[in-house]
Amino acid sequence: MSQQRGPDAYTVATTKLAQEWSANRCTPHINAEWLTRLVDDDRFGGMDAMMKVRLLLAALIAVNQPNSQVNWQSSGQLQAVLGKLQRVAAADPDEWVRVMAAAASDFDGRLDLDAVMQQSAVVRGLDMKCVCWGCNAGR
């Protein structure tokens, strides 16, 4: 049996992601090995829904940072575990987790808002008029 180095992935994730707007605190830990521990041990299922959302956001942030140690394009293993994370989150009982999984899509650093529209009946039901400052398109 191999020994773990430092705190386990679940402890790190739940500690780093406990506060609001804390996804960026978790980005240094995003790598294939760390995420695999969370997803394969089914630890993700035991996390609070907002922590799951923040973990998905942390992965999006990590793959989109130019100075990130995450080399998204060259790591097939990371792509595979992010895909698994997305699938597990997409099947989560909490709607916000499923919506964020849809938004994360293939973890290319962008939010897939079309997928969010398809996933969420709440979002589909919104009157999506433009309400941005200075724009009269929705008025």
C-alpha positions as CSV (number, residue, x, y, z in Angstrom):
1,M,0.0,0.0,0.0
2,S,1.5,3.4,-1.0
3,Q,1.7,6.1,1.6
4,Q,0.0,9.5,0.9
5,R,2.2,12.5,1.0
6,G,0.7,15.4,3.0
7,P,-3.0,15.8,3.6
8,D,-5.4,13.7,1.5
9,A,-7.2,15.3,-1.4
10,Y,-10.6,15.4,0.3
11,T,-9.2,17.3,3.3
12,V,-7.4,19.8,1.1
13,A,-10.5,20.3,-1.1
14,T,-13.0,20.7,1.7
15,T,-10.6,23.0,3.6
16,K,-9.7,25.2,0.6
17,L,-13.3,25.4,-0.8
18,A,-15.2,26.0,2.4
19,Q,-15.5,29.7,2.0
20,E,-17.4,31.7,-0.6
21,W,-15.4,32.7,-3.7
22,S,-12.6,30.3,-2.8
23,A,-12.1,28.4,-6.0
24,N,-8.8,30.2,-6.7
25,R,-7.4,28.8,-3.4
26,C,-7.6,25.3,-4.8
27,T,-6.1,25.9,-8.2
28,P,-2.5,25.0,-7.1
29,H,-3.7,21.5,-6.3
30,I,-5.4,20.8,-9.6
31,N,-3.5,17.9,-11.3
32,A,-4.5,14.5,-12.5
33,E,-3.3,12.6,-9.4
34,W,-5.1,14.9,-6.9
35,L,-8.4,15.0,-8.9
36,T,-8.3,11.2,-9.4
37,R,-8.2,10.8,-5.6
38,L,-11.3,12.9,-5.3
39,V,-13.3,11.3,-8.1
40,D,-12.1,7.6,-7.8
41,D,-12.6,7.4,-4.1
42,D,-16.1,8.8,-4.5
43,R,-15.1,11.6,-2.2
44,F,-16.7,14.1,-4.6
45,G,-20.2,12.7,-3.8
46,G,-19.7,13.4,-0.1
47,M,-18.8,17.1,-0.6
48,D,-21.2,19.9,0.0
49,A,-22.9,21.1,-3.3
50,M,-21.2,24.5,-3.2
51,M,-17.8,22.9,-2.7
52,K,-18.4,20.8,-5.7
53,V,-19.3,23.9,-7.7
54,R,-16.2,25.6,-6.5
55,L,-14.0,22.6,-7.4
56,L,-15.4,22.7,-10.9
57,L,-14.6,26.4,-11.1
58,A,-11.1,25.8,-9.7
59,A,-10.5,23.3,-12.5
60,L,-11.7,25.9,-15.1
61,I,-9.5,28.6,-13.5
62,A,-6.4,26.3,-13.4
63,V,-6.6,25.3,-17.1
64,N,-7.2,28.9,-18.1
65,Q,-4.2,30.5,-16.3
66,P,-1.2,31.2,-18.5
67,N,1.2,30.6,-15.6
68,S,-0.6,27.5,-14.3
69,Q,1.4,24.4,-13.7
70,V,-1.5,22.5,-15.3
71,N,-0.5,21.7,-18.8
72,W,-3.9,21.0,-20.1
73,Q,-3.1,20.4,-23.7
74,S,-0.4,17.8,-23.2
75,S,-1.8,15.8,-20.3
76,G,-4.1,13.1,-21.6
77,Q,-4.4,11.8,-18.0
78,L,-5.6,15.2,-16.8
79,Q,-8.1,15.4,-19.7
80,A,-9.4,12.0,-18.7
81,V,-9.9,12.8,-15.0
82,L,-11.5,16.2,-15.8
83,G,-13.9,14.4,-18.1
84,K,-14.7,12.0,-15.3
85,L,-15.2,14.9,-12.9
86,Q,-17.5,16.5,-15.4
87,R,-19.6,13.3,-15.8
88,V,-19.8,12.7,-12.1
89,A,-20.9,16.3,-11.5
90,A,-23.4,16.1,-14.4
91,A,-25.1,13.2,-12.6
92,D,-25.1,14.9,-9.2
93,P,-28.5,15.2,-7.4
94,D,-28.0,19.0,-6.9
95,E,-29.1,21.2,-9.8
96,W,-26.4,23.8,-9.3
97,V,-23.7,21.2,-9.5
98,R,-25.3,19.8,-12.7
99,V,-25.5,23.3,-14.2
100,M,-21.9,24.0,-13.3
101,A,-20.9,20.7,-14.9
102,A,-22.7,21.7,-18.1
103,A,-21.0,25.1,-18.0
104,A,-17.6,23.5,-17.5
105,S,-18.3,21.3,-20.5
106,D,-14.9,20.1,-21.7
107,F,-12.8,22.3,-19.4
108,D,-11.4,24.5,-22.1
109,G,-11.4,27.6,-19.8
110,R,-14.7,28.9,-21.1
111,L,-18.3,28.6,-19.7
112,D,-20.6,26.8,-22.1
113,L,-23.7,28.9,-21.6
114,D,-25.6,27.1,-24.3
115,A,-25.2,23.9,-22.3
116,V,-26.4,25.7,-19.2
117,M,-29.5,26.8,-21.1
118,Q,-30.2,23.2,-22.1
119,Q,-29.4,21.8,-18.6
120,S,-31.5,24.1,-16.4
121,A,-35.2,24.6,-16.6
122,V,-34.8,27.6,-14.3
123,V,-32.4,29.3,-16.8
124,R,-34.6,28.3,-19.8
125,G,-37.5,30.0,-18.1
126,L,-35.8,33.3,-17.6
127,D,-36.7,36.2,-19.9
128,M,-33.2,36.6,-21.4
129,K,-33.5,40.3,-22.4
130,C,-30.3,42.3,-22.4
131,V,-30.0,44.3,-19.3
132,C,-26.4,45.5,-19.6
133,W,-25.5,49.1,-18.9
134,G,-26.0,51.4,-21.8
135,C,-27.6,48.7,-24.0
136,N,-31.1,49.3,-25.2
137,A,-31.4,45.9,-27.0
138,G,-33.6,44.4,-24.3
139,R,-35.7,47.4,-23.5
